Amino acid sequence: DLDTEFLHDYRVAIRRTRSVLGQIKNVFPSETTLRFKKDFSFLGKLSNQLRDLDVYLLKKDAYKAMLPSLLRDDIEPLFVYLHNKRSKALKQLVGSFESDKYRQILLDWEALLNEPRRDAPTASNADQCILTMAQKRINKLYGSIVESINRMLENIDDDKFHALRIECKKLRYVMEFFSSLFSRKNMNALIEQLKKLQNKLGDLNDLCIQQEYLLSITDELPVTNKKNKRVLVSIGSLIGALDGEMRILKKSLFKTFTDFASPHNERLFRELFSSK
């Protein structure tokens, strides 16, 4: 618990592993892939609460700055409560890391990666050229994202933002995973464009989740006196400020969408990832 970024890096490593298992199909036997997709999903969920609480506590100063000066001190009980919840969540996570189940998953995964290759009837892509496979998968994900963007440019649908964010995350992990196979300059340029889109969608998703969480936590806070009740007013004000941030962010998405789906980007994707 020296730096919250260690937990973030750990979670990214798990997501990358899950993404590769899900996106690069039929390389391992199907039952092996299914087993480890479930295992790494389990590992990822173990730290969800702790990471969420880290984010809220890291945003403490930013949250306070959004409030009228009159309410900035009144929101302090919220962060005291979140800090106490975080201490419990950290203890739970450490206990999970020390469990037999956790250790066995990592031992089995390491054993799979280190064992000699064994042919399996369900691993139909195991002999395929890795460059060809990477090109096909990246092309398919990119095409799906551009189609989604074009539909959303015609009709912005809030329900589709989350699905698009997940697709962008999958594409980025696959591109980063196989980046050494392609031109570094062009790959970096495309990943940078993808990051801009991913960050905007991620920020939008975070703002939505933060509002919902802050509203739900008002039922948990120990509000027992008149002074503490002012924390509810400050939380309501913060939710309103976050909603304003979300509306501004939505307006900026149009340019981010059009930049990513531009003819220039399309040409770069075609040049890099067209399998001939």
Accessible surface in RSA format (square Angstrom, percent):
REM  Atomic radii and reference values for relative SASA: ProtOr
REM  Chains: A
REM  Algorithm: Lee & Richards
REM  Probe-radius: 1.40
REM  Slices: 20
REM RES _ NUM      All-atoms   Total-Side   Main-Chain    Non-polar    All polar
REM                ABS   REL    ABS   REL    ABS   REL    ABS   REL    ABS   REL
RES ASP A   1   120.02  84.1  46.72  46.5  73.30 173.3  27.58  64.9  92.44  92.2
RES LEU A   2   168.66  93.9 133.31  95.4  35.35  88.9 136.59  95.9  32.07  86.3
RES ASP A   3    70.94  49.7  59.74  59.5  11.19  26.5  16.01  37.7  54.93  54.8
RES THR A   4    33.17  23.6  28.63  29.0   4.54  10.8  25.21  33.9   7.97  12.0
RES GLU A   5    79.47  45.6  79.47  60.1   0.00   0.0  46.14  89.2  33.33  27.2
RES PHE A   6   125.63  62.9 119.02  73.7   6.61  17.2 120.32  72.9   5.31  15.2
RES LEU A   7    20.85  11.6  15.97  11.4   4.88  12.3  19.97  14.0   0.88   2.4
RES HIS A   8    55.80  30.5  55.80  38.8   0.00   0.0  29.75  30.7  26.05  30.3
RES ASP A   9    85.63  60.0  78.18  77.8   7.44  17.6  29.97  70.5  55.66  55.5
RES TYR A  10    54.27  25.3  46.75  26.6   7.53  19.6  53.67  40.3   0.60   0.7
RES ARG A  11    34.29  14.4  33.52  17.1   0.77   1.8   2.78   3.8  31.51  19.1
RES VAL A  12    25.11  16.5  25.11  22.7   0.00   0.0  25.11  21.8   0.00   0.0
RES ALA A  13    54.35  50.0  48.80  75.3   5.56  12.6  52.56  74.0   1.79   4.7
RES ILE A  14     9.37   5.3   8.55   6.4   0.83   2.0   9.36   6.7   0.02   0.0
RES ARG A  15    61.86  26.0  58.91  30.0   2.95   7.0  31.04  42.4  30.82  18.7
RES ARG A  16    97.09  40.8  96.87  49.4   0.22   0.5  27.45  37.5  69.65  42.2
RES THR A  17    31.93  22.7  25.78  26.1   6.14  14.6   9.71  13.0  22.22  33.6
RES ARG A  18    98.56  41.4  93.61  47.7   4.95  11.8  12.13  16.6  86.43  52.4
RES SER A  19    12.36  10.4   4.13   5.5   8.23  19.0  12.19  26.0   0.17   0.2
RES VAL A  20    28.95  19.1  28.52  25.8   0.43   1.0  28.52  24.8   0.43   1.2
RES LEU A  21     8.62   4.8   4.88   3.5   3.74   9.4   6.94   4.9   1.68   4.5
RES GLY A  22    10.72  13.2   0.00   N/A  10.72  13.2   9.71  26.6   1.02   2.3
RES GLN A  23    13.01   7.3  10.70   7.8   2.30   5.5   0.00   0.0  13.01   9.9
RES ILE A  24    17.08   9.7   9.04   6.7   8.04  19.4   9.63   6.9   7.46  20.2
RES LYS A  25   107.85  52.6 103.29  63.4   4.55  10.8  76.45  68.8  31.40  33.4
RES ASN A  26    63.66  43.9  57.21  55.3   6.46  15.5   1.42   3.4  62.24  60.2
RES VAL A  27    49.54  32.6  42.25  38.2   7.29  17.6  42.25  36.7   7.29  19.8
RES PHE A  28    60.55  30.3  59.14  36.6   1.41   3.7  59.29  35.9   1.25   3.6
RES PRO A  29    28.97  21.1  28.97  26.4   0.00   0.0  28.97  23.9   0.00   0.0
RES SER A  30    56.09  47.4  48.84  65.2   7.25  16.7  38.21  81.4  17.88  25.0
RES GLU A  31   116.20  66.7 106.30  80.4   9.90  23.6  66.67 129.0  49.53  40.4
RES THR A  32    26.74  19.0  22.88  23.2   3.87   9.2   9.14  12.3  17.60  26.6
RES THR A  33    22.87  16.3  22.80  23.1   0.06   0.1  19.48  26.2   3.38   5.1
RES LEU A  34    98.12  54.6  96.55  69.1   1.57   3.9  97.80  68.7   0.32   0.9
RES ARG A  35    95.08  39.9  89.05  45.4   6.03  14.4  49.05  67.0  46.02  27.9
RES PHE A  36     7.64   3.8   7.64   4.7   0.00   0.0   7.64   4.6   0.00   0.0
RES LYS A  37    80.77  39.4  78.11  47.9   2.67   6.4  35.45  31.9  45.32  48.3
RES LYS A  38   132.75  64.8 123.60  75.8   9.14  21.8  79.51  71.6  53.23  56.7
RES ASP A  39    20.23  14.2  19.71  19.6   0.51   1.2   0.51   1.2  19.71  19.7
RES PHE A  40     9.25   4.6   9.25   5.7   0.00   0.0   9.25   5.6   0.00   0.0
RES SER A  41    21.47  18.1  21.41  28.6   0.06   0.1  11.25  23.9  10.22  14.3
RES PHE A  42    66.41  33.2  62.40  38.6   4.01  10.4  65.76  39.9   0.64   1.8
RES LEU A  43     1.39   0.8   1.39   1.0   0.00   0.0   1.39   1.0   0.00   0.0
RES GLY A  44    11.56  14.3   0.00   N/A  11.56  14.3  11.46  31.4   0.11   0.2
RES LYS A  45   139.53  68.1 126.26  77.5  13.27  31.6  75.50  68.0  64.02  68.2
RES LEU A  46    48.57  27.0  25.31  18.1  23.26  58.5  30.11  21.1  18.46  49.7
RES SER A  47     0.02   0.0   0.02   0.0   0.00   0.0   0.02   0.0   0.00   0.0
RES ASN A  48    61.19  42.2  60.78  58.7   0.41   1.0  20.23  48.7  40.96  39.6
RES GLN A  49    81.42  45.5  76.07  55.6   5.35  12.7  38.63  82.2  42.80  32.5
RES LEU A  50     5.94   3.3   5.21   3.7   0.72   1.8   5.21   3.7   0.72   1.9
RES ARG A  51    35.00  14.7  35.00  17.8   0.00   0.0   8.64  11.8  26.36  16.0
RES ASP A  52    70.11  49.1  68.42  68.1   1.68   4.0   9.43  22.2  60.67  60.5
RES LEU A  53     2.27   1.3   2.27   1.6   0.00   0.0   2.27   1.6   0.00   0.0
RES ASP A  54     2.15   1.5   1.05   1.0   1.10   2.6   1.04   2.5   1.10   1.1
RES VAL A  55    37.70  24.8  37.07  33.6   0.63   1.5  37.70  32.8   0.00   0.0
RES TYR A  56     7.18   3.4   7.18   4.1   0.00   0.0   3.25   2.4   3.93   4.8
RES LEU A  57    38.15  21.2  26.94  19.3  11.21  28.2  27.27  19.2  10.88  29.3
RES LEU A  58   106.77  59.5  75.64  54.1  31.13  78.3  79.63  55.9  27.14  73.0
RES LYS A  59    74.88  36.5  73.27  45.0   1.61   3.8  23.30  21.0  51.58  54.9
RES LYS A  60    62.16  30.3  62.16  38.1   0.00   0.0  26.40  23.8  35.76  38.1
RES ASP A  61   113.83  79.7 106.84 106.3   6.99  16.5  37.78  88.9  76.05  75.8
RES ALA A  62    52.44  48.2  41.40  63.9  11.04  25.1  49.09  69.1   3.34   8.9
RES TYR A  63     3.22   1.5   3.22   1.8   0.00   0.0   3.22   2.4   0.00   0.0
RES LYS A  64    43.16  21.1  43.16  26.5   0.00   0.0  20.46  18.4  22.70  24.2
RES ALA A  65    70.66  65.0  49.03  75.7  21.63  49.2  52.94  74.6  17.71  46.9
RES MET A  66    65.60  34.0  38.64  25.6  26.95  64.2  47.38  40.3  18.21  24.1
RES LEU A  67     3.17   1.8   0.00   0.0   3.17   8.0   0.59   0.4   2.58   6.9
RES PRO A  68    70.92  51.7  58.08  52.9  12.84  46.7  70.03  57.8   0.89   5.5
RES SER A  69    88.68  74.9  68.87  91.9  19.81  45.6  34.21  72.9  54.47  76.3
RES LEU A  70   141.28  78.7 125.43  89.7  15.85  39.9 131.60  92.4   9.68  26.1
RES LEU A  71    21.09  11.7  21.09  15.1   0.00   0.0  21.09  14.8   0.00   0.0
RES ARG A  72    93.01  39.1  93.01  47.4   0.00   0.0  23.83  32.6  69.18  41.9
RES ASP A  73   118.96  83.3 109.08 108.6   9.88  23.4  34.71  81.7  84.25  84.0
RES ASP A  74    22.99  16.1  16.60  16.5   6.38  15.1   5.51  13.0  17.47  17.4
RES ILE A  75     0.00   0.0   0.00   0.0   0.00   0.0   0.00   0.0   0.00   0.0
RES GLU A  76    57.06  32.8  57.06  43.2   0.00   0.0  40.27  77.9  16.79  13.7
RES PRO A  77    48.09  35.0  40.94  37.3   7.15  26.0  44.86  37.0   3.23  20.1
RES LEU A  78     0.45   0.2   0.45   0.3   0.00   0.0   0.45   0.3   0.00   0.0
RES PHE A  79     4.79   2.4   3.00   1.9   1.79   4.7   3.42   2.1   1.37   3.9
RES VAL A  80    81.72  53.8  77.82  70.5   3.90   9.4  81.46  70.8   0.25   0.7
RES TYR A  81    48.26  22.5  45.84  26.1   2.43   6.3  32.71  24.6  15.55  19.2
RES LEU A  82     0.90   0.5   0.90   0.6   0.00   0.0   0.90   0.6   0.00   0.0
RES HIS A  83   102.25  55.9 102.23  71.1   0.01   0.0  66.66  68.7  35.59  41.4
RES ASN A  84    77.09  53.2  74.93  72.4   2.16   5.2  18.61  44.8  58.48  56.5
RES LYS A  85    41.88  20.4  38.83  23.8   3.05   7.3  24.33  21.9  17.55  18.7
RES ARG A  86    27.28  11.5  27.28  13.9   0.00   0.0   6.98   9.5  20.29  12.3
RES SER A  87    59.90  50.6  49.71  66.3  10.19  23.5  34.59  73.7  25.31  35.5
RES LYS A  88   147.06  71.7 143.37  88.0   3.68   8.8  89.16  80.3  57.89  61.7
RES ALA A  89     6.06   5.6   1.86   2.9   4.20   9.6   2.84   4.0   3.22   8.5
RES LEU A  90    43.78  24.4  43.78  31.3   0.00   0.0  43.78  30.7   0.00   0.0
RES LYS A  91   165.94  81.0 155.81  95.6  10.12  24.1 103.17  92.9  62.76  66.9
RES GLN A  92   124.34  69.5 112.72  82.4  11.62  27.7  44.62  95.0  79.72  60.5
RES LEU A  93     6.58   3.7   4.88   3.5   1.70   4.3   6.45   4.5   0.13   0.3
RES VAL A  94    66.95  44.1  66.95  60.6   0.00   0.0  66.95  58.2   0.00   0.0
RES GLY A  95    38.84  47.9   0.00   N/A  38.84  47.9  30.24  83.0   8.61  19.3
RES SER A  96    28.59  24.2  22.15  29.6   6.43  14.8   8.13  17.3  20.46  28.7
RES PHE A  97    64.53  32.3  57.56  35.6   6.97  18.1  57.56  34.9   6.97  19.9
RES GLU A  98   103.28  59.3  91.50  69.2  11.78  28.0  28.07  54.3  75.20  61.4
RES SER A  99    42.36  35.8  32.87  43.9   9.48  21.8  37.36  79.6   5.00   7.0
RES ASP A 100   119.46  83.7 111.04 110.5   8.42  19.9  39.51  93.0  79.95  79.7
RES LYS A 101   117.21  57.2 107.50  66.0   9.71  23.1  75.35  67.8  41.86  44.6
RES TYR A 102    20.77   9.7  20.76  11.8   0.01   0.0  11.09   8.3   9.68  11.9
RES ARG A 103   130.25  54.7 127.59  65.0   2.66   6.3  44.07  60.2  86.18  52.2
RES GLN A 104    92.13  51.5  91.64  67.0   0.49   1.2  35.53  75.6  56.60  42.9
RES ILE A 105     5.61   3.2   5.59   4.2   0.02   0.0   5.59   4.0   0.02   0.1
RES LEU A 106    71.93  40.1  68.77  49.2   3.16   7.9  69.21  48.6   2.72   7.3
RES LEU A 107   109.29  60.9 104.38  74.7   4.91  12.4 104.83  73.6   4.46  12.0
RES ASP A 108    39.65  27.8  34.67  34.5   4.97  11.8   9.06  21.3  30.58  30.5
RES TRP A 109    39.84  16.0  39.84  19.3   0.00   0.0  28.28  15.1  11.56  18.7
RES GLU A 110   100.79  57.9  99.46  75.2   1.33   3.2  30.84  59.6  69.96  57.1
RES ALA A 111    58.04  53.4  47.46  73.2  10.57  24.1  56.11  79.0   1.93   5.1
RES LEU A 112    27.49  15.3  19.01  13.6   8.48  21.3  20.81  14.6   6.68  18.0
RES LEU A 113    99.05  55.2  67.96  48.6  31.09  78.2  70.72  49.7  28.33  76.2
RES ASN A 114   110.87  76.5  79.50  76.8  31.37  75.5  28.34  68.2  82.53  79.8
RES GLU A 115    69.37  39.8  49.90  37.8  19.46  46.3  23.18  44.8  46.18  37.7
RES PRO A 116   112.91  82.3 100.01  91.2  12.90  46.9 112.16  92.6   0.75   4.7
RES ARG A 117   153.94  64.6 114.42  58.3  39.52  94.1  77.50 105.9  76.44  46.3
RES ARG A 118   178.43  74.9 156.76  79.9  21.68  51.6  69.63  95.2 108.81  65.9
RES ASP A 119   123.52  86.5  89.15  88.7  34.37  81.3  41.37  97.4  82.15  81.9
RES ALA A 120    24.90  22.9  11.11  17.1  13.79  31.4  13.74  19.3  11.16  29.6
RES PRO A 121   137.90 100.5  99.26  90.5  38.64 140.4 113.68  93.9  24.22 150.5
RES THR A 122    57.84  41.1  48.14  48.8   9.71  23.1  53.50  71.9   4.34   6.6
RES ALA A 123    12.42  11.4   4.24   6.5   8.18  18.6   4.24   6.0   8.18  21.7
RES SER A 124    85.93  72.6  51.64  68.9  34.29  79.0  50.60 107.7  35.33  49.5
RES ASN A 125    36.47  25.1  33.77  32.6   2.70   6.5   0.00   0.0  36.47  35.2
RES ALA A 126    38.47  35.4  15.29  23.6  23.18  52.7  15.88  22.4  22.59  59.8
RES ASP A 127   115.01  80.6  82.78  82.4  32.22  76.2  38.55  90.7  76.46  76.3
RES GLN A 128    61.69  34.5  38.71  28.3  22.98  54.7  25.29  53.8  36.40  27.6
RES CYS A 129    73.16  55.3  56.21  62.7  16.95  39.8  38.10  96.5  35.06  37.8
RES ILE A 130    84.31  48.0  80.57  60.0   3.74   9.0  80.70  58.1   3.61   9.8
RES LEU A 131    67.96  37.8  67.96  48.6   0.00   0.0  67.96  47.7   0.00   0.0
RES THR A 132    39.84  28.3  39.84  40.4   0.00   0.0  17.99  24.2  21.85  33.0
RES MET A 133    14.80   7.7  13.45   8.9   1.35   3.2  12.23  10.4   2.56   3.4
RES ALA A 134     0.00   0.0   0.00   0.0   0.00   0.0   0.00   0.0   0.00   0.0
RES GLN A 135    21.21  11.9  21.21  15.5   0.00   0.0   0.04   0.1  21.17  16.1
RES LYS A 136   116.05  56.6 106.38  65.3   9.67  23.0  69.56  62.6  46.48  49.5
RES ARG A 137    42.51  17.9  40.44  20.6   2.07   4.9  14.82  20.3  27.69  16.8
RES ILE A 138     0.00   0.0   0.00   0.0   0.00   0.0   0.00   0.0   0.00   0.0
RES ASN A 139    52.97  36.5  46.44  44.9   6.53  15.7  16.14  38.9  36.82  35.6
RES LYS A 140   141.16  68.9 129.45  79.4  11.70  27.9  86.44  77.8  54.71  58.3
RES LEU A 141     5.48   3.1   5.16   3.7   0.32   0.8   5.48   3.8   0.00   0.0
RES TYR A 142    15.51   7.2  15.51   8.8   0.00   0.0  14.54  10.9   0.97   1.2
RES GLY A 143    28.05  34.6   0.00   N/A  28.05  34.6  27.61  75.8   0.45   1.0
RES SER A 144    45.98  38.9  39.45  52.6   6.53  15.0  21.24  45.2  24.74  34.7
RES ILE A 145     0.15   0.1   0.00   0.0   0.15   0.4   0.15   0.1   0.00   0.0
RES VAL A 146    28.79  18.9  28.79  26.1   0.00   0.0  28.79  25.0   0.00   0.0
RES GLU A 147   104.05  59.7 101.17  76.5   2.88   6.9  31.85  61.6  72.19  58.9
RES SER A 148    21.19  17.9  20.37  27.2   0.82   1.9   7.77  16.6  13.42  18.8
RES ILE A 149     0.00   0.0   0.00   0.0   0.00   0.0   0.00   0.0   0.00   0.0
RES ASN A 150    71.27  49.2  68.68  66.4   2.60   6.3  24.24  58.3  47.03  45.5
RES ARG A 151   141.96  59.6 137.02  69.8   4.93  11.7  71.37  97.5  70.59  42.8
RES MET A 152     5.42   2.8   5.21   3.4   0.21   0.5   5.01   4.3   0.40   0.5
RES LEU A 153    51.59  28.7  26.91  19.2  24.68  62.1  27.90  19.6  23.69  63.8
RES GLU A 154   155.51  89.3 116.51  88.1  39.00  92.9  46.85  90.6 108.67  88.7
RES ASN A 155   106.81  73.7  99.42  96.1   7.39  17.8  28.51  68.6  78.30  75.7
RES ILE A 156    85.38  48.6  60.72  45.2  24.67  59.5  60.72  43.7  24.67  66.9
RES ASP A 157    44.43  31.1  40.60  40.4   3.83   9.1  13.05  30.7  31.39  31.3
RES ASP A 158    80.72  56.5  65.54  65.2  15.18  35.9  29.97  70.5  50.75  50.6
RES ASP A 159   122.58  85.9  99.49  99.0  23.09  54.6  29.40  69.2  93.18  92.9
RES LYS A 160   103.51  50.5 102.75  63.0   0.75   1.8  70.10  63.1  33.41  35.6
RES PHE A 161    15.37   7.7  14.74   9.1   0.63   1.6  14.90   9.0   0.47   1.3
RES HIS A 162    95.01  51.9  92.84  64.5   2.17   5.5  70.25  72.4  24.75  28.8
RES ALA A 163    55.14  50.7  48.25  74.5   6.89  15.7  53.59  75.5   1.55   4.1
RES LEU A 164     3.44   1.9   1.13   0.8   2.31   5.8   3.13   2.2   0.31   0.8
RES ARG A 165    31.83  13.4  31.83  16.2   0.00   0.0   1.42   1.9  30.41  18.4
RES ILE A 166    56.11  31.9  56.11  41.8   0.00   0.0  56.11  40.4   0.00   0.0
RES GLU A 167    40.95  23.5  40.95  31.0   0.00   0.0  15.00  29.0  25.95  21.2
RES CYS A 168     0.00   0.0   0.00   0.0   0.00   0.0   0.00   0.0   0.00   0.0
RES LYS A 169    36.70  17.9  36.70  22.5   0.00   0.0  18.55  16.7  18.15  19.3
RES LYS A 170    64.06  31.3  63.85  39.2   0.21   0.5  26.34  23.7  37.72  40.2
RES LEU A 171     0.00   0.0   0.00   0.0   0.00   0.0   0.00   0.0   0.00   0.0
RES ARG A 172    47.82  20.1  47.82  24.4   0.00   0.0   1.74   2.4  46.08  27.9
RES TYR A 173    15.07   7.0  13.38   7.6   1.70   4.4   8.84   6.6   6.23   7.7
RES VAL A 174     0.19   0.1   0.19   0.2   0.00   0.0   0.19   0.2   0.00   0.0
RES MET A 175     0.00   0.0   0.00   0.0   0.00   0.0   0.00   0.0   0.00   0.0
RES GLU A 176    41.16  23.6  27.19  20.6  13.98  33.3  20.27  39.2  20.90  17.1
RES PHE A 177   114.93  57.5  85.85  53.2  29.08  75.7  93.93  56.9  21.00  60.1
RES PHE A 178    13.01   6.5  12.11   7.5   0.90   2.3  13.01   7.9   0.00   0.0
RES SER A 179    40.12  33.9  36.86  49.2   3.26   7.5  12.39  26.4  27.73  38.9
RES SER A 180   105.99  89.6  68.27  91.1  37.72  86.9  54.48 116.0  51.50  72.2
RES LEU A 181    68.59  38.2  41.73  29.9  26.86  67.5  47.19  33.1  21.40  57.6
RES PHE A 182    24.02  12.0   6.58   4.1  17.43  45.4  13.60   8.2  10.42  29.8
RES SER A 183    52.23  44.1  33.49  44.7  18.74  43.2  35.61  75.8  16.62  23.3
RES ARG A 184   187.70  78.8 179.15  91.3   8.55  20.4  63.03  86.1 124.68  75.6
RES LYS A 185   173.59  84.7 162.93 100.0  10.66  25.4 111.28 100.2  62.31  66.4
RES ASN A 186    43.90  30.3  43.88  42.4   0.02   0.0   0.10   0.2  43.80  42.3
RES MET A 187     0.85   0.4   0.85   0.6   0.00   0.0   0.85   0.7   0.00   0.0
RES ASN A 188    81.12  55.9  75.79  73.2   5.33  12.8  25.54  61.5  55.58  53.7
RES ALA A 189    47.34  43.5  35.95  55.5  11.39  25.9  45.05  63.4   2.29   6.1
RES LEU A 190     0.41   0.2   0.36   0.3   0.05   0.1   0.41   0.3   0.00   0.0
RES ILE A 191    14.82   8.4  14.82  11.0   0.00   0.0  14.82  10.7   0.00   0.0
RES GLU A 192    87.48  50.2  87.29  66.0   0.20   0.5  33.95  65.7  53.53  43.7
RES GLN A 193    49.89  27.9  48.96  35.8   0.92   2.2   8.02  17.1  41.87  31.8
RES LEU A 194     0.00   0.0   0.00   0.0   0.00   0.0   0.00   0.0   0.00   0.0
RES LYS A 195    64.99  31.7  64.99  39.9   0.00   0.0  15.37  13.8  49.62  52.9
RES LYS A 196   113.13  55.2 108.74  66.7   4.39  10.4  65.70  59.1  47.43  50.5
RES LEU A 197     0.17   0.1   0.17   0.1   0.00   0.0   0.17   0.1   0.00   0.0
RES GLN A 198    20.43  11.4  19.21  14.0   1.22   2.9   6.49  13.8  13.94  10.6
RES ASN A 199    84.47  58.3  79.61  76.9   4.86  11.7  21.69  52.2  62.78  60.7
RES LYS A 200    58.21  28.4  57.96  35.6   0.25   0.6  39.91  35.9  18.30  19.5
RES LEU A 201     1.89   1.1   0.21   0.2   1.68   4.2   0.21   0.1   1.68   4.5
RES GLY A 202    16.27  20.1   0.00   N/A  16.27  20.1  16.27  44.6   0.00   0.0
RES ASP A 203    72.02  50.4  70.73  70.4   1.29   3.1  12.69  29.9  59.33  59.2
RES LEU A 204     6.46   3.6   6.30   4.5   0.16   0.4   6.30   4.4   0.16   0.4
RES ASN A 205    27.46  18.9  21.37  20.7   6.08  14.6   8.99  21.6  18.47  17.9
RES ASP A 206    61.12  42.8  59.91  59.6   1.21   2.9   8.24  19.4  52.88  52.7
RES LEU A 207    22.07  12.3  22.07  15.8   0.00   0.0  22.07  15.5   0.00   0.0
RES CYS A 208    51.13  38.7  50.10  55.9   1.04   2.4   8.61  21.8  42.52  45.9
RES ILE A 209    80.79  46.0  80.58  60.0   0.22   0.5  80.58  58.0   0.22   0.6
RES GLN A 210     7.06   3.9   7.06   5.2   0.00   0.0   3.32   7.1   3.73   2.8
RES GLN A 211    23.51  13.1  22.13  16.2   1.37   3.3  10.36  22.0  13.15  10.0
RES GLU A 212   110.43  63.4 102.07  77.2   8.36  19.9  46.11  89.2  64.32  52.5
RES TYR A 213    48.34  22.6  43.95  25.0   4.39  11.4  46.56  35.0   1.78   2.2
RES LEU A 214     0.71   0.4   0.71   0.5   0.00   0.0   0.71   0.5   0.00   0.0
RES LEU A 215   118.48  66.0 115.63  82.7   2.85   7.2 115.63  81.2   2.85   7.7
RES SER A 216    58.72  49.6  47.37  63.2  11.36  26.2  47.09 100.3  11.63  16.3
RES ILE A 217     0.08   0.0   0.08   0.1   0.00   0.0   0.08   0.1   0.00   0.0
RES THR A 218    37.34  26.6  26.05  26.4  11.29  26.9  16.37  22.0  20.97  31.7
RES ASP A 219   132.85  93.1  96.97  96.5  35.89  84.9  32.19  75.8 100.66 100.4
RES GLU A 220    82.28  47.2  58.65  44.4  23.63  56.3  34.61  66.9  47.67  38.9
RES LEU A 221    15.28   8.5   3.52   2.5  11.76  29.6   3.52   2.5  11.76  31.7
RES PRO A 222    86.45  63.0  71.10  64.8  15.35  55.8  81.49  67.3   4.95  30.8
RES VAL A 223    38.37  25.2  13.89  12.6  24.48  59.0  13.89  12.1  24.48  66.4
RES THR A 224   112.39  79.9  77.09  78.2  35.30  84.1  67.95  91.3  44.44  67.2
RES ASN A 225    72.16  49.8  65.95  63.7   6.21  15.0  36.43  87.7  35.73  34.5
RES LYS A 226   179.83  87.7 171.72 105.4   8.11  19.3 115.27 103.8  64.57  68.8
RES LYS A 227   161.75  78.9 152.67  93.7   9.08  21.6  98.63  88.8  63.12  67.2
RES ASN A 228    38.18  26.3  37.87  36.6   0.32   0.8   1.98   4.8  36.20  35.0
RES LYS A 229   116.82  57.0 113.90  69.9   2.92   6.9  57.49  51.7  59.33  63.2
RES ARG A 230   101.82  42.7 101.05  51.5   0.76   1.8  32.88  44.9  68.94  41.8
RES VAL A 231     1.53   1.0   1.53   1.4   0.00   0.0   1.53   1.3   0.00   0.0
RES LEU A 232    66.99  37.3  58.58  41.9   8.41  21.1  58.94  41.4   8.05  21.7
RES VAL A 233    91.74  60.4  82.69  74.9   9.06  21.8  89.70  77.9   2.04   5.5
RES SER A 234     0.00   0.0   0.00   0.0   0.00   0.0   0.00   0.0   0.00   0.0
RES ILE A 235     0.77   0.4   0.77   0.6   0.00   0.0   0.77   0.6   0.00   0.0
RES GLY A 236    40.79  50.3   0.00   N/A  40.79  50.3  30.40  83.4  10.39  23.3
RES SER A 237    36.46  30.8  19.40  25.9  17.06  39.3  19.74  42.0  16.72  23.4
RES LEU A 238     0.00   0.0   0.00   0.0   0.00   0.0   0.00   0.0   0.00   0.0
RES ILE A 239    34.00  19.3  34.00  25.3   0.00   0.0  34.00  24.5   0.00   0.0
RES GLY A 240    43.05  53.1   0.00   N/A  43.05  53.1  33.62  92.2   9.44  21.1
RES ALA A 241    30.13  27.7  13.77  21.3  16.36  37.2  25.64  36.1   4.50  11.9
RES LEU A 242     0.89   0.5   0.89   0.6   0.00   0.0   0.89   0.6   0.00   0.0
RES ASP A 243    44.70  31.3  44.70  44.5   0.00   0.0   9.19  21.6  35.51  35.4
RES GLY A 244    17.98  22.2   0.00   N/A  17.98  22.2  17.18  47.1   0.80   1.8
RES GLU A 245    80.14  46.0  75.98  57.5   4.16   9.9   2.86   5.5  77.28  63.1
RES MET A 246    28.81  14.9  28.81  19.1   0.00   0.0  25.92  22.0   2.88   3.8
RES ARG A 247   137.26  57.6 134.85  68.7   2.41   5.7  59.82  81.8  77.44  46.9
RES ILE A 248   119.67  68.1 118.27  88.1   1.40   3.4 118.43  85.3   1.24   3.4
RES LEU A 249    22.96  12.8  20.70  14.8   2.26   5.7  22.88  16.1   0.08   0.2
RES LYS A 250    61.27  29.9  50.42  30.9  10.85  25.8  28.58  25.7  32.69  34.8
RES LYS A 251   172.90  84.3 146.30  89.8  26.60  63.3  97.91  88.1  74.99  79.9
RES SER A 252    42.79  36.2  31.57  42.1  11.22  25.8  40.58  86.4   2.21   3.1
RES LEU A 253     0.75   0.4   0.75   0.5   0.00   0.0   0.75   0.5   0.00   0.0
RES PHE A 254   122.31  61.2 121.01  75.0   1.30   3.4 121.37  73.6   0.94   2.7
RES LYS A 255   137.01  66.8 134.67  82.6   2.34   5.6 106.64  96.0  30.37  32.4
RES THR A 256    14.87  10.6  11.40  11.6   3.47   8.3   8.74  11.7   6.14   9.3
RES PHE A 257     0.00   0.0   0.00   0.0   0.00   0.0   0.00   0.0   0.00   0.0
RES THR A 258    48.55  34.5  40.81  41.4   7.74  18.4  35.86  48.2  12.69  19.2
RES ASP A 259    52.40  36.7  47.92  47.7   4.48  10.6  11.17  26.3  41.22  41.1
RES PHE A 260     0.70   0.4   0.70   0.4   0.00   0.0   0.70   0.4   0.00   0.0
RES ALA A 261    23.53  21.6   5.45   8.4  18.08  41.1   5.54   7.8  17.99  47.7
RES SER A 262    26.64  22.5  24.01  32.0   2.63   6.1  22.59  48.1   4.05   5.7
RES PRO A 263   106.24  77.4 102.64  93.6   3.60  13.1 103.87  85.8   2.36  14.7
RES HIS A 264    99.09  54.2  97.11  67.5   1.98   5.1  72.76  75.0  26.33  30.6
RES ASN A 265     3.31   2.3   3.31   3.2   0.00   0.0   0.00   0.0   3.31   3.2
RES GLU A 266    85.75  49.2  85.20  64.5   0.55   1.3  16.02  31.0  69.73  56.9
RES ARG A 267   104.03  43.7 103.87  53.0   0.16   0.4  34.78  47.5  69.25  42.0
RES LEU A 268    20.43  11.4  20.43  14.6   0.00   0.0  20.43  14.3   0.00   0.0
RES PHE A 269     1.38   0.7   1.38   0.9   0.00   0.0   1.38   0.8   0.00   0.0
RES ARG A 270   125.82  52.8 122.01  62.2   3.81   9.1  59.61  81.5  66.21  40.1
RES GLU A 271   111.17  63.8  79.42  60.1  31.75  75.6  44.92  86.9  66.25  54.1
RES LEU A 272    20.69  11.5  14.23  10.2   6.46  16.2  15.43  10.8   5.26  14.1
RES PHE A 273     0.17   0.1   0.00   0.0   0.17   0.4   0.00   0.0   0.17   0.5
RES SER A 274    33.44  28.3  25.77  34.4   7.67  17.7  19.12  40.7  14.32  20.1
RES SER A 275    53.86  45.5  26.24  35.0  27.62  63.6   8.51  18.1  45.36  63.5
RES LYS A 276   233.43 113.9 150.57  92.4  82.86 197.3 130.97 117.9 102.46 109.1
END  Absolute sums over single chains surface
CHAIN  1 A    16021.1      13841.3       2179.8       9064.3       6956.8
END  Absolute sums over all chains
TOTAL         16021.1      13841.3       2179.8       9064.3       6956.8
